[in-house]
Amino acid sequence: MKLPSFKVNMIIPLIDKLRQEHRLSAEEYKALLLCQDADTLKYLQEQAREVSLEQFGNRVFIRGLIEITNHCRNNCYYCGIRKGNQSVLRYELTREDILECCREGYTPRFPDFRLARW
């Protein structure tokens, strides 16, 4: 993979561009992700925090995660449900199981669920 040839002094304008336009080119994203300059990373963190506060305020949003299955196609060594782990009891929820999880977990303060399939 050819690494982008952005210099450190070109990264802050990329951060500003991302904040204003909400997108970068693939090469610009690579440059941003590969940046290791402490001052630039601090600026990136500050900008991200400002955007987070603008979007969500200083609130915490809680969501329920319903894992539809624990059958996984990946074999990540650190993961307990990795494909190669033969000792895991595997499951796959039915549509009714998923709806029951939502009914059981729903409260006005906990109204949001995300479905995950590995």
Biopython code that builds the backbone (N, CA, C, O; Angstrom):
import numpy as np
from Bio.PDB.StructureBuilder import StructureBuilder

atoms = [
    (1, "MET", "N", (0.847, -1.181, 0.000)),
    (1, "MET", "CA", (0.000, 0.000, 0.000)),
    (1, "MET", "C", (0.887, 1.237, 0.000)),
    (1, "MET", "O", (1.785, 1.362, 0.833)),
    (2, "LYS", "N", (0.643, 2.130, -0.912)),
    (2, "LYS", "CA", (1.385, 3.387, -0.964)),
    (2, "LYS", "C", (0.790, 4.345, 0.057)),
    (2, "LYS", "O", (-0.416, 4.593, 0.058)),
    (3, "LEU", "N", (1.643, 4.883, 0.926)),
    (3, "LEU", "CA", (1.173, 5.802, 1.947)),
    (3, "LEU", "C", (1.012, 7.199, 1.367)),
    (3, "LEU", "O", (1.786, 7.599, 0.498)),
    (4, "PRO", "N", (0.012, 7.948, 1.839)),
    (4, "PRO", "CA", (-0.181, 9.315, 1.350)),
    (4, "PRO", "C", (1.023, 10.179, 1.698)),
    (4, "PRO", "O", (1.688, 9.958, 2.710)),
    (5, "SER", "N", (1.292, 11.148, 0.865)),
    (5, "SER", "CA", (2.469, 11.994, 1.071)),
    (5, "SER", "C", (2.095, 13.343, 1.687)),
    (5, "SER", "O", (2.666, 14.367, 1.310)),
    (6, "PHE", "N", (1.156, 13.361, 2.618)),
    (6, "PHE", "CA", (0.770, 14.591, 3.294)),
    (6, "PHE", "C", (1.784, 14.913, 4.381)),
    (6, "PHE", "O", (2.254, 14.021, 5.087)),
    (7, "LYS", "N", (2.115, 16.178, 4.511)),
    (7, "LYS", "CA", (2.991, 16.615, 5.588)),
    (7, "LYS", "C", (2.119, 16.993, 6.786)),
    (7, "LYS", "O", (0.926, 17.258, 6.640)),
    (8, "VAL", "N", (2.729, 17.013, 7.965)),
    (8, "VAL", "CA", (1.982, 17.306, 9.189)),
    (8, "VAL", "C", (1.229, 18.625, 9.085)),
    (8, "VAL", "O", (0.086, 18.721, 9.531)),
    (9, "ASN", "N", (1.858, 19.649, 8.498)),
    (9, "ASN", "CA", (1.200, 20.958, 8.413)),
    (9, "ASN", "C", (0.005, 20.956, 7.462)),
    (9, "ASN", "O", (-0.729, 21.941, 7.390)),
    (10, "MET", "N", (-0.196, 19.863, 6.735)),
    (10, "MET", "CA", (-1.354, 19.757, 5.839)),
    (10, "MET", "C", (-2.518, 19.021, 6.507)),
    (10, "MET", "O", (-3.613, 18.969, 5.946)),
    (11, "ILE", "N", (-2.299, 18.456, 7.689)),
    (11, "ILE", "CA", (-3.324, 17.649, 8.333)),
    (11, "ILE", "C", (-4.396, 18.515, 8.992)),
    (11, "ILE", "O", (-5.582, 18.195, 8.906)),
    (12, "ILE", "N", (-4.001, 19.593, 9.643)),
    (12, "ILE", "CA", (-5.000, 20.450, 10.297)),
    (12, "ILE", "C", (-6.012, 20.987, 9.291)),
    (12, "ILE", "O", (-7.205, 20.991, 9.593)),
    (13, "PRO", "N", (-5.592, 21.444, 8.101)),
    (13, "PRO", "CA", (-6.605, 21.833, 7.112)),
    (13, "PRO", "C", (-7.534, 20.672, 6.720)),
    (13, "PRO", "O", (-8.705, 20.895, 6.412)),
    (14, "LEU", "N", (-7.021, 19.451, 6.732)),
    (14, "LEU", "CA", (-7.889, 18.295, 6.452)),
    (14, "LEU", "C", (-8.928, 18.114, 7.556)),
    (14, "LEU", "O", (-10.088, 17.807, 7.284)),
    (15, "ILE", "N", (-8.503, 18.305, 8.798)),
    (15, "ILE", "CA", (-9.435, 18.201, 9.927)),
    (15, "ILE", "C", (-10.520, 19.259, 9.791)),
    (15, "ILE", "O", (-11.701, 18.976, 9.992)),
    (16, "ASP", "N", (-10.114, 20.486, 9.446)),
    (16, "ASP", "CA", (-11.086, 21.567, 9.257)),
    (16, "ASP", "C", (-12.029, 21.258, 8.093)),
    (16, "ASP", "O", (-13.232, 21.503, 8.180)),
    (17, "LYS", "N", (-11.480, 20.722, 7.014)),
    (17, "LYS", "CA", (-12.301, 20.351, 5.859)),
    (17, "LYS", "C", (-13.323, 19.282, 6.252)),
    (17, "LYS", "O", (-14.493, 19.370, 5.882)),
    (18, "LEU", "N", (-12.878, 18.280, 6.996)),
    (18, "LEU", "CA", (-13.783, 17.215, 7.425)),
    (18, "LEU", "C", (-14.904, 17.776, 8.285)),
    (18, "LEU", "O", (-16.058, 17.374, 8.144)),
    (19, "ARG", "N", (-14.574, 18.691, 9.165)),
    (19, "ARG", "CA", (-15.602, 19.272, 10.033)),
    (19, "ARG", "C", (-16.619, 20.081, 9.226)),
    (19, "ARG", "O", (-17.812, 20.053, 9.526)),
    (20, "GLN", "N", (-16.155, 20.793, 8.215)),
    (20, "GLN", "CA", (-17.053, 21.635, 7.420)),
    (20, "GLN", "C", (-17.842, 20.844, 6.380)),
    (20, "GLN", "O", (-19.043, 21.055, 6.207)),
    (21, "GLU", "N", (-17.162, 19.937, 5.693)),
    (21, "GLU", "CA", (-17.784, 19.246, 4.558)),
    (21, "GLU", "C", (-18.269, 17.836, 4.892)),
    (21, "GLU", "O", (-19.011, 17.236, 4.115)),
    (22, "HIS", "N", (-17.857, 17.310, 6.035)),
    (22, "HIS", "CA", (-18.262, 15.968, 6.497)),
    (22, "HIS", "C", (-17.777, 14.836, 5.602)),
    (22, "HIS", "O", (-18.358, 13.751, 5.612)),
    (23, "ARG", "N", (-16.730, 15.069, 4.835)),
    (23, "ARG", "CA", (-16.149, 13.995, 4.011)),
    (23, "ARG", "C", (-14.758, 14.392, 3.553)),
    (23, "ARG", "O", (-14.405, 15.569, 3.472)),
    (24, "LEU", "N", (-13.985, 13.356, 3.258)),
    (24, "LEU", "CA", (-12.647, 13.521, 2.693)),
    (24, "LEU", "C", (-12.478, 12.468, 1.611)),
    (24, "LEU", "O", (-13.274, 11.535, 1.507)),
    (25, "SER", "N", (-11.444, 12.625, 0.816)),
    (25, "SER", "CA", (-11.112, 11.583, -0.158)),
    (25, "SER", "C", (-10.459, 10.418, 0.590)),
    (25, "SER", "O", (-10.070, 10.557, 1.750)),
    (26, "ALA", "N", (-10.344, 9.293, -0.069)),
    (26, "ALA", "CA", (-9.699, 8.127, 0.545)),
    (26, "ALA", "C", (-8.265, 8.458, 0.955)),
    (26, "ALA", "O", (-7.824, 8.075, 2.039)),
    (27, "GLU", "N", (-7.544, 9.163, 0.097)),
    (27, "GLU", "CA", (-6.156, 9.535, 0.416)),
    (27, "GLU", "C", (-6.097, 10.477, 1.620)),
    (27, "GLU", "O", (-5.197, 10.373, 2.453)),
    (28, "GLU", "N", (-7.054, 11.390, 1.705)),
    (28, "GLU", "CA", (-7.080, 12.318, 2.838)),
    (28, "GLU", "C", (-7.385, 11.575, 4.145)),
    (28, "GLU", "O", (-6.782, 11.854, 5.181)),
    (29, "TYR", "N", (-8.327, 10.627, 4.083)),
    (29, "TYR", "CA", (-8.609, 9.817, 5.280)),
    (29, "TYR", "C", (-7.370, 9.038, 5.709)),
    (29, "TYR", "O", (-7.068, 8.960, 6.900)),
    (30, "LYS", "N", (-6.657, 8.466, 4.753)),
    (30, "LYS", "CA", (-5.434, 7.720, 5.080)),
    (30, "LYS", "C", (-4.431, 8.621, 5.784)),
    (30, "LYS", "O", (-3.835, 8.235, 6.790)),
    (31, "ALA", "N", (-4.248, 9.823, 5.250)),
    (31, "ALA", "CA", (-3.298, 10.758, 5.857)),
    (31, "ALA", "C", (-3.713, 11.089, 7.289)),
    (31, "ALA", "O", (-2.874, 11.145, 8.189)),
    (32, "LEU", "N", (-4.985, 11.302, 7.490)),
    (32, "LEU", "CA", (-5.493, 11.623, 8.819)),
    (32, "LEU", "C", (-5.282, 10.454, 9.785)),
    (32, "LEU", "O", (-4.857, 10.652, 10.923)),
    (33, "LEU", "N", (-5.576, 9.256, 9.332)),
    (33, "LEU", "CA", (-5.440, 8.074, 10.187)),
    (33, "LEU", "C", (-3.988, 7.729, 10.496)),
    (33, "LEU", "O", (-3.696, 7.147, 11.541)),
    (34, "LEU", "N", (-3.090, 8.081, 9.605)),
    (34, "LEU", "CA", (-1.672, 7.767, 9.806)),
    (34, "LEU", "C", (-0.920, 8.841, 10.592)),
    (34, "LEU", "O", (0.235, 8.640, 10.968)),
    (35, "CYS", "N", (-1.563, 9.967, 10.837)),
    (35, "CYS", "CA", (-0.904, 11.068, 11.547)),
    (35, "CYS", "C", (-0.566, 10.650, 12.976)),
    (35, "CYS", "O", (-1.397, 10.080, 13.682)),
    (36, "GLN", "N", (0.664, 10.940, 13.389)),
    (36, "GLN", "CA", (1.105, 10.614, 14.745)),
    (36, "GLN", "C", (1.622, 11.839, 15.492)),
    (36, "GLN", "O", (2.178, 11.708, 16.583)),
    (37, "ASP", "N", (1.447, 13.011, 14.927)),
    (37, "ASP", "CA", (1.908, 14.238, 15.565)),
    (37, "ASP", "C", (0.998, 14.575, 16.748)),
    (37, "ASP", "O", (-0.213, 14.717, 16.581)),
    (38, "ALA", "N", (1.580, 14.702, 17.940)),
    (38, "ALA", "CA", (0.802, 14.888, 19.167)),
    (38, "ALA", "C", (-0.062, 16.145, 19.127)),
    (38, "ALA", "O", (-1.226, 16.100, 19.525)),
    (39, "ASP", "N", (0.483, 17.260, 18.657)),
    (39, "ASP", "CA", (-0.290, 18.503, 18.618)),
    (39, "ASP", "C", (-1.455, 18.398, 17.643)),
    (39, "ASP", "O", (-2.551, 18.887, 17.920)),
    (40, "THR", "N", (-1.217, 17.766, 16.514)),
    (40, "THR", "CA", (-2.276, 17.599, 15.517)),
    (40, "THR", "C", (-3.362, 16.672, 16.050)),
    (40, "THR", "O", (-4.551, 16.929, 15.856)),
    (41, "LEU", "N", (-2.962, 15.605, 16.713)),
    (41, "LEU", "CA", (-3.946, 14.683, 17.285)),
    (41, "LEU", "C", (-4.755, 15.354, 18.390)),
    (41, "LEU", "O", (-5.946, 15.082, 18.546)),
    (42, "LYS", "N", (-4.110, 16.229, 19.154)),
    (42, "LYS", "CA", (-4.838, 16.982, 20.181)),
    (42, "LYS", "C", (-5.885, 17.880, 19.524)),
    (42, "LYS", "O", (-7.013, 17.975, 20.008)),
    (43, "TYR", "N", (-5.518, 18.533, 18.433)),
    (43, "TYR", "CA", (-6.461, 19.377, 17.700)),
    (43, "TYR", "C", (-7.629, 18.535, 17.176)),
    (43, "TYR", "O", (-8.785, 18.953, 17.256)),
    (44, "LEU", "N", (-7.325, 17.358, 16.643)),
    (44, "LEU", "CA", (-8.367, 16.458, 16.148)),
    (44, "LEU", "C", (-9.323, 16.074, 17.274)),
    (44, "LEU", "O", (-10.539, 16.075, 17.082)),
    (45, "GLN", "N", (-8.785, 15.749, 18.438)),
    (45, "GLN", "CA", (-9.624, 15.394, 19.586)),
    (45, "GLN", "C", (-10.510, 16.561, 20.009)),
    (45, "GLN", "O", (-11.683, 16.367, 20.328)),
    (46, "GLU", "N", (-9.956, 17.767, 20.012)),
    (46, "GLU", "CA", (-10.734, 18.953, 20.383)),
    (46, "GLU", "C", (-11.885, 19.166, 19.409)),
    (46, "GLU", "O", (-13.010, 19.450, 19.821)),
    (47, "GLN", "N", (-11.599, 19.030, 18.118)),
    (47, "GLN", "CA", (-12.646, 19.208, 17.112)),
    (47, "GLN", "C", (-13.726, 18.135, 17.251)),
    (47, "GLN", "O", (-14.917, 18.430, 17.148)),
    (48, "ALA", "N", (-13.310, 16.901, 17.482)),
    (48, "ALA", "CA", (-14.272, 15.805, 17.651)),
    (48, "ALA", "C", (-15.148, 16.048, 18.875)),
    (48, "ALA", "O", (-16.354, 15.803, 18.835)),
    (49, "ARG", "N", (-14.559, 16.520, 19.944)),
    (49, "ARG", "CA", (-15.325, 16.801, 21.167)),
    (49, "ARG", "C", (-16.337, 17.910, 20.920)),
    (49, "ARG", "O", (-17.478, 17.815, 21.373)),
    (50, "GLU", "N", (-15.939, 18.960, 20.208)),
    (50, "GLU", "CA", (-16.867, 20.052, 19.898)),
    (50, "GLU", "C", (-18.047, 19.548, 19.071)),
    (50, "GLU", "O", (-19.194, 19.901, 19.344)),
    (51, "VAL", "N", (-17.770, 18.733, 18.072)),
    (51, "VAL", "CA", (-18.845, 18.180, 17.233)),
    (51, "VAL", "C", (-19.767, 17.310, 18.079)),
    (51, "VAL", "O", (-20.989, 17.381, 17.945)),
    (52, "SER", "N", (-19.190, 16.498, 18.942)),
    (52, "SER", "CA", (-19.989, 15.637, 19.814)),
    (52, "SER", "C", (-20.912, 16.465, 20.706)),
    (52, "SER", "O", (-22.089, 16.137, 20.856)),
    (53, "LEU", "N", (-20.388, 17.526, 21.292)),
    (53, "LEU", "CA", (-21.213, 18.388, 22.144)),
    (53, "LEU", "C", (-22.300, 19.087, 21.342)),
    (53, "LEU", "O", (-23.425, 19.232, 21.822)),
    (54, "GLU", "N", (-21.981, 19.524, 20.124)),
    (54, "GLU", "CA", (-22.986, 20.162, 19.272)),
    (54, "GLU", "C", (-24.112, 19.189, 18.930)),
    (54, "GLU", "O", (-25.286, 19.558, 18.954)),
    (55, "GLN", "N", (-23.755, 17.963, 18.617)),
    (55, "GLN", "CA", (-24.736, 16.970, 18.182)),
    (55, "GLN", "C", (-25.553, 16.390, 19.335)),
    (55, "GLN", "O", (-26.763, 16.205, 19.207)),
    (56, "PHE", "N", (-24.899, 16.106, 20.454)),
    (56, "PHE", "CA", (-25.547, 15.342, 21.513)),
    (56, "PHE", "C", (-25.608, 16.046, 22.858)),
    (56, "PHE", "O", (-26.265, 15.562, 23.780)),
    (57, "GLY", "N", (-24.928, 17.189, 22.986)),
    (57, "GLY", "CA", (-24.860, 17.836, 24.283)),
    (57, "GLY", "C", (-24.009, 16.992, 25.223)),
    (57, "GLY", "O", (-23.195, 16.177, 24.790)),
    (58, "ASN", "N", (-24.214, 17.203, 26.492)),
    (58, "ASN", "CA", (-23.438, 16.465, 27.486)),
    (58, "ASN", "C", (-24.292, 15.344, 28.084)),
    (58, "ASN", "O", (-24.305, 15.137, 29.297)),
    (59, "ARG", "N", (-25.003, 14.627, 27.213)),
    (59, "ARG", "CA", (-25.902, 13.560, 27.656)),
    (59, "ARG", "C", (-25.335, 12.200, 27.281)),
    (59, "ARG", "O", (-24.486, 12.077, 26.398)),
    (60, "VAL", "N", (-25.817, 11.208, 27.961)),
    (60, "VAL", "CA", (-25.438, 9.828, 27.674)),
    (60, "VAL", "C", (-26.652, 9.134, 27.072)),
    (60, "VAL", "O", (-27.754, 9.231, 27.612)),
    (61, "PHE", "N", (-26.457, 8.439, 25.967)),
    (61, "PHE", "CA", (-27.528, 7.697, 25.318)),
    (61, "PHE", "C", (-27.268, 6.212, 25.519)),
    (61, "PHE", "O", (-26.188, 5.712, 25.204)),
    (62, "ILE", "N", (-28.250, 5.526, 26.037)),
    (62, "ILE", "CA", (-28.106, 4.097, 26.289)),
    (62, "ILE", "C", (-28.925, 3.337, 25.262)),
    (62, "ILE", "O", (-30.088, 3.654, 25.010)),
    (63, "ARG", "N", (-28.302, 2.338, 24.680)),
    (63, "ARG", "CA", (-28.986, 1.509, 23.694)),
    (63, "ARG", "C", (-28.832, 0.053, 24.085)),
    (63, "ARG", "O", (-27.814, -0.356, 24.642)),
    (64, "GLY", "N", (-29.851, -0.711, 23.784)),
    (64, "GLY", "CA", (-29.763, -2.150, 23.995)),
    (64, "GLY", "C", (-29.186, -2.805, 22.756)),
    (64, "GLY", "O", (-29.521, -2.426, 21.634)),
    (65, "LEU", "N", (-28.339, -3.767, 22.951)),
    (65, "LEU", "CA", (-27.760, -4.514, 21.840)),
    (65, "LEU", "C", (-28.338, -5.917, 21.868)),
    (65, "LEU", "O", (-28.205, -6.637, 22.857)),
    (66, "ILE", "N", (-28.975, -6.293, 20.784)),
    (66, "ILE", "CA", (-29.515, -7.642, 20.662)),
    (66, "ILE", "C", (-28.668, -8.367, 19.631)),
    (66, "ILE", "O", (-28.675, -8.023, 18.449)),
    (67, "GLU", "N", (-27.950, -9.358, 20.086)),
    (67, "GLU", "CA", (-27.117, -10.143, 19.178)),
    (67, "GLU", "C", (-27.970, -11.266, 18.606)),
    (67, "GLU", "O", (-28.355, -12.192, 19.320)),
    (68, "ILE", "N", (-28.259, -11.177, 17.325)),
    (68, "ILE", "CA", (-29.143, -12.122, 16.653)),
    (68, "ILE", "C", (-28.562, -13.530, 16.692)),
    (68, "ILE", "O", (-29.298, -14.511, 16.797)),
    (69, "THR", "N", (-27.267, -13.620, 16.607)),
    (69, "THR", "CA", (-26.600, -14.918, 16.621)),
    (69, "THR", "C", (-25.205, -14.766, 17.196)),
    (69, "THR", "O", (-24.643, -13.670, 17.213)),
    (70, "ASN", "N", (-24.655, -15.864, 17.663)),
    (70, "ASN", "CA", (-23.248, -15.834, 18.047)),
    (70, "ASN", "C", (-22.426, -16.734, 17.120)),
    (70, "ASN", "O", (-21.296, -17.105, 17.438)),
    (71, "HIS", "N", (-23.008, -17.077, 15.978)),
    (71, "HIS", "CA", (-22.245, -17.750, 14.919)),
    (71, "HIS", "C", (-21.440, -16.660, 14.220)),
    (71, "HIS", "O", (-22.017, -15.698, 13.713)),
    (72, "CYS", "N", (-20.135, -16.795, 14.186)),
    (72, "CYS", "CA", (-19.293, -15.764, 13.582)),
    (72, "CYS", "C", (-18.414, -16.371, 12.506)),
    (72, "CYS", "O", (-17.895, -17.477, 12.657)),
    (73, "ARG", "N", (-18.256, -15.631, 11.414)),
    (73, "ARG", "CA", (-17.414, -16.119, 10.313)),
    (73, "ARG", "C", (-15.939, -15.783, 10.537)),
    (73, "ARG", "O", (-15.066, -16.324, 9.858)),
    (74, "ASN", "N", (-15.662, -14.886, 11.492)),
    (74, "ASN", "CA", (-14.285, -14.472, 11.767)),
    (74, "ASN", "C", (-13.661, -15.369, 12.828)),
    (74, "ASN", "O", (-14.365, -16.041, 13.582)),
    (75, "ASN", "N", (-12.358, -15.370, 12.876)),
    (75, "ASN", "CA", (-11.655, -16.218, 13.832)),
    (75, "ASN", "C", (-10.656, -15.386, 14.642)),
    (75, "ASN", "O", (-9.489, -15.756, 14.771)),
    (76, "CYS", "N", (-11.124, -14.264, 15.181)),
    (76, "CYS", "CA", (-10.271, -13.369, 15.966)),
    (76, "CYS", "C", (-9.852, -14.086, 17.246)),
    (76, "CYS", "O", (-10.697, -14.483, 18.049)),
    (77, "TYR", "N", (-8.562, -14.246, 17.426)),
    (77, "TYR", "CA", (-8.039, -15.072, 18.515)),
    (77, "TYR", "C", (-8.524, -14.626, 19.896)),
    (77, "TYR", "O", (-8.748, -15.467, 20.766)),
    (78, "TYR", "N", (-8.689, -13.324, 20.110)),
    (78, "TYR", "CA", (-9.066, -12.796, 21.422)),
    (78, "TYR", "C", (-10.541, -12.987, 21.747)),
    (78, "TYR", "O", (-10.940, -12.801, 22.896)),
    (79, "CYS", "N", (-11.355, -13.351, 20.772)),
    (79, "CYS", "CA", (-12.811, -13.329, 20.935)),
    (79, "CYS", "C", (-13.356, -14.693, 21.356)),
    (79, "CYS", "O", (-12.992, -15.727, 20.795)),
    (80, "GLY", "N", (-14.220, -14.671, 22.337)),
    (80, "GLY", "CA", (-14.804, -15.904, 22.841)),
    (80, "GLY", "C", (-15.754, -16.591, 21.882)),
    (80, "GLY", "O", (-15.955, -17.802, 21.979)),
    (81, "ILE", "N", (-16.349, -15.839, 20.947)),
    (81, "ILE", "CA", (-17.278, -16.474, 20.003)),
    (81, "ILE", "C", (-16.656, -16.657, 18.620)),
    (81, "ILE", "O", (-17.368, -16.824, 17.630)),
    (82, "ARG", "N", (-15.336, -16.627, 18.560)),
    (82, "ARG", "CA", (-14.666, -16.795, 17.265)),
    (82, "ARG", "C", (-15.059, -18.128, 16.630)),
    (82, "ARG", "O", (-15.422, -19.085, 17.314)),
    (83, "LYS", "N", (-14.977, -18.156, 15.328)),
    (83, "LYS", "CA", (-15.381, -19.326, 14.548)),
    (83, "LYS", "C", (-14.717, -20.611, 15.033)),
    (83, "LYS", "O", (-15.364, -21.658, 15.081)),
    (84, "GLY", "N", (-13.460, -20.547, 15.387)),
    (84, "GLY", "CA", (-12.718, -21.740, 15.770)),
    (84, "GLY", "C", (-12.973, -22.236, 17.185)),
    (84, "GLY", "O", (-12.470, -23.295, 17.559)),
    (85, "ASN", "N", (-13.742, -21.499, 17.981)),
    (85, "ASN", "CA", (-14.017, -21.922, 19.356)),
    (85, "ASN", "C", (-15.141, -22.956, 19.341)),
    (85, "ASN", "O", (-16.315, -22.607, 19.219)),
    (86, "GLN", "N", (-14.772, -24.220, 19.466)),
    (86, "GLN", "CA", (-15.742, -25.317, 19.385)),
    (86, "GLN", "C", (-16.525, -25.523, 20.680)),
    (86, "GLN", "O", (-17.506, -26.267, 20.684)),
    (87, "SER", "N", (-16.120, -24.890, 21.771)),
    (87, "SER", "CA", (-16.791, -25.124, 23.050)),
    (87, "SER", "C", (-17.948, -24.163, 23.323)),
    (87, "SER", "O", (-18.600, -24.268, 24.362)),
    (88, "VAL", "N", (-18.211, -23.241, 22.420)),
    (88, "VAL", "CA", (-19.293, -22.274, 22.613)),
    (88, "VAL", "C", (-20.626, -22.891, 22.188)),
    (88, "VAL", "O", (-20.724, -23.507, 21.126)),
    (89, "LEU", "N", (-21.639, -22.722, 23.017)),
    (89, "LEU", "CA", (-22.986, -23.131, 22.646)),
    (89, "LEU", "C", (-23.537, -22.062, 21.699)),
    (89, "LEU", "O", (-23.768, -20.928, 22.118)),
    (90, "ARG", "N", (-23.743, -22.405, 20.458)),
    (90, "ARG", "CA", (-24.177, -21.437, 19.439)),
    (90, "ARG", "C", (-25.693, -21.284, 19.447)),
    (90, "ARG", "O", (-26.428, -22.214, 19.780)),
    (91, "TYR", "N", (-26.145, -20.077, 19.069)),
    (91, "TYR", "CA", (-27.582, -19.823, 18.978)),
    (91, "TYR", "C", (-27.867, -18.892, 17.812)),
    (91, "TYR", "O", (-26.969, -18.221, 17.302)),
    (92, "GLU", "N", (-29.107, -18.859, 17.403)),
    (92, "GLU", "CA", (-29.601, -17.890, 16.430)),
    (92, "GLU", "C", (-31.035, -17.568, 16.815)),
    (92, "GLU", "O", (-31.885, -18.457, 16.867)),
    (93, "LEU", "N", (-31.306, -16.284, 17.087)),
    (93, "LEU", "CA", (-32.637, -15.874, 17.515)),
    (93, "LEU", "C", (-33.610, -15.878, 16.346)),
    (93, "LEU", "O", (-33.245, -15.558, 15.215)),
    (94, "THR", "N", (-34.844, -16.242, 16.633)),
    (94, "THR", "CA", (-35.914, -16.144, 15.640)),
    (94, "THR", "C", (-36.463, -14.723, 15.674)),
    (94, "THR", "O", (-36.120, -13.936, 16.556)),
    (95, "ARG", "N", (-37.301, -14.409, 14.724)),
    (95, "ARG", "CA", (-37.953, -13.092, 14.696)),
    (95, "ARG", "C", (-38.713, -12.866, 16.002)),
    (95, "ARG", "O", (-38.644, -11.784, 16.585)),
    (96, "GLU", "N", (-39.431, -13.878, 16.452)),
    (96, "GLU", "CA", (-40.204, -13.758, 17.690)),
    (96, "GLU", "C", (-39.287, -13.572, 18.902)),
    (96, "GLU", "O", (-39.613, -12.805, 19.808)),
    (97, "ASP", "N", (-38.156, -14.258, 18.926)),
    (97, "ASP", "CA", (-37.183, -14.077, 20.014)),
    (97, "ASP", "C", (-36.710, -12.624, 20.074)),
    (97, "ASP", "O", (-36.612, -12.038, 21.152)),
    (98, "ILE", "N", (-36.421, -12.057, 18.917)),
    (98, "ILE", "CA", (-35.936, -10.672, 18.843)),
    (98, "ILE", "C", (-36.997, -9.713, 19.355)),
    (98, "ILE", "O", (-36.700, -8.818, 20.147)),
    (99, "LEU", "N", (-38.239, -9.898, 18.903)),
    (99, "LEU", "CA", (-39.329, -9.028, 19.358)),
    (99, "LEU", "C", (-39.547, -9.159, 20.859)),
    (99, "LEU", "O", (-39.820, -8.165, 21.534)),
    (100, "GLU", "N", (-39.431, -10.360, 21.384)),
    (100, "GLU", "CA", (-39.579, -10.575, 22.826)),
    (100, "GLU", "C", (-38.469, -9.857, 23.598)),
    (100, "GLU", "O", (-38.728, -9.272, 24.650)),
    (101, "CYS", "N", (-37.252, -9.897, 23.090)),
    (101, "CYS", "CA", (-36.152, -9.154, 23.722)),
    (101, "CYS", "C", (-36.472, -7.665, 23.768)),
    (101, "CYS", "O", (-36.225, -7.004, 24.776)),
    (102, "CYS", "N", (-37.015, -7.143, 22.689)),
    (102, "CYS", "CA", (-37.369, -5.717, 22.639)),
    (102, "CYS", "C", (-38.486, -5.404, 23.626)),
    (102, "CYS", "O", (-38.414, -4.413, 24.353)),
    (103, "ARG", "N", (-39.517, -6.243, 23.654)),
    (103, "ARG", "CA", (-40.626, -6.016, 24.594)),
    (103, "ARG", "C", (-40.127, -6.061, 26.036)),
    (103, "ARG", "O", (-40.516, -5.233, 26.859)),
    (104, "GLU", "N", (-39.282, -7.014, 26.331)),
    (104, "GLU", "CA", (-38.788, -7.190, 27.694)),
    (104, "GLU", "C", (-37.852, -6.057, 28.108)),
    (104, "GLU", "O", (-37.850, -5.654, 29.271)),
    (105, "GLY", "N", (-37.072, -5.549, 27.187)),
    (105, "GLY", "CA", (-36.083, -4.530, 27.520)),
    (105, "GLY", "C", (-36.560, -3.100, 27.404)),
    (105, "GLY", "O", (-35.901, -2.192, 27.910)),
    (106, "TYR", "N", (-37.698, -2.872, 26.746)),
    (106, "TYR", "CA", (-38.148, -1.503, 26.485)),
    (106, "TYR", "C", (-38.601, -0.792, 27.757)),
    (106, "TYR", "O", (-39.351, -1.342, 28.563)),
    (107, "THR", "N", (-38.131, 0.430, 27.915)),
    (107, "THR", "CA", (-38.663, 1.377, 28.898)),
    (107, "THR", "C", (-38.556, 2.749, 28.247)),
    (107, "THR", "O", (-37.795, 2.907, 27.293)),
    (108, "PRO", "N", (-39.296, 3.750, 28.732)),
    (108, "PRO", "CA", (-39.170, 5.095, 28.145)),
    (108, "PRO", "C", (-37.740, 5.640, 28.183)),
    (108, "PRO", "O", (-37.362, 6.436, 27.323)),
    (109, "ARG", "N", (-36.947, 5.225, 29.163)),
    (109, "ARG", "CA", (-35.561, 5.697, 29.229)),
    (109, "ARG", "C", (-34.608, 4.785, 28.473)),
    (109, "ARG", "O", (-33.419, 5.085, 28.365)),
    (110, "PHE", "N", (-35.114, 3.680, 27.951)),
    (110, "PHE", "CA", (-34.284, 2.692, 27.265)),
    (110, "PHE", "C", (-35.030, 2.213, 26.015)),
    (110, "PHE", "O", (-35.321, 1.025, 25.874)),
    (111, "PRO", "N", (-35.341, 3.165, 25.097)),
    (111, "PRO", "CA", (-36.231, 2.824, 23.984)),
    (111, "PRO", "C", (-35.535, 2.363, 22.705)),
    (111, "PRO", "O", (-36.203, 2.029, 21.726)),
    (112, "ASP", "N", (-34.223, 2.340, 22.702)),
    (112, "ASP", "CA", (-33.498, 2.159, 21.451)),
    (112, "ASP", "C", (-32.707, 0.856, 21.471)),
    (112, "ASP", "O", (-31.964, 0.583, 22.413)),
    (113, "PHE", "N", (-32.873, 0.058, 20.422)),
    (113, "PHE", "CA", (-32.167, -1.216, 20.323)),
    (113, "PHE", "C", (-31.398, -1.281, 19.015)),
    (113, "PHE", "O", (-31.838, -0.736, 18.003)),
    (114, "ARG", "N", (-30.274, -1.930, 19.032)),
    (114, "ARG", "CA", (-29.480, -2.189, 17.832)),
    (114, "ARG", "C", (-29.361, -3.692, 17.669)),
    (114, "ARG", "O", (-29.078, -4.417, 18.623)),
    (115, "LEU", "N", (-29.580, -4.143, 16.458)),
    (115, "LEU", "CA", (-29.447, -5.562, 16.157)),
    (115, "LEU", "C", (-28.058, -5.814, 15.603)),
    (115, "LEU", "O", (-27.573, -5.060, 14.759)),
    (116, "ALA", "N", (-27.423, -6.865, 16.074)),
    (116, "ALA", "CA", (-26.066, -7.187, 15.622)),
    (116, "ALA", "C", (-26.030, -8.622, 15.133)),
    (116, "ALA", "O", (-26.580, -9.527, 15.760)),
    (117, "ARG", "N", (-25.381, -8.807, 14.020)),
    (117, "ARG", "CA", (-25.193, -10.155, 13.471)),
    (117, "ARG", "C", (-23.722, -10.290, 13.123)),
    (117, "ARG", "O", (-23.197, -9.491, 12.347)),
    (118, "TRP", "N", (-23.062, -11.262, 13.668)),
    (118, "TRP", "CA", (-21.637, -11.440, 13.455)),
    (118, "TRP", "C", (-21.420, -12.337, 12.297)),
    (118, "TRP", "O", (-20.276, -12.622, 11.942)),
]
sb = StructureBuilder()
sb.init_structure("model")
sb.init_model(0)
sb.init_chain("A")
sb.init_seg("    ")
for serial, (resi, resn, name, xyz) in enumerate(atoms, 1):
    if name == "N":
        sb.init_residue(resn, " ", resi, " ")
    sb.init_atom(name, np.array(xyz, "f"), 0.0, 1.0, " ", f" {name:<3s}", serial, name[0])
structure = sb.get_structure()
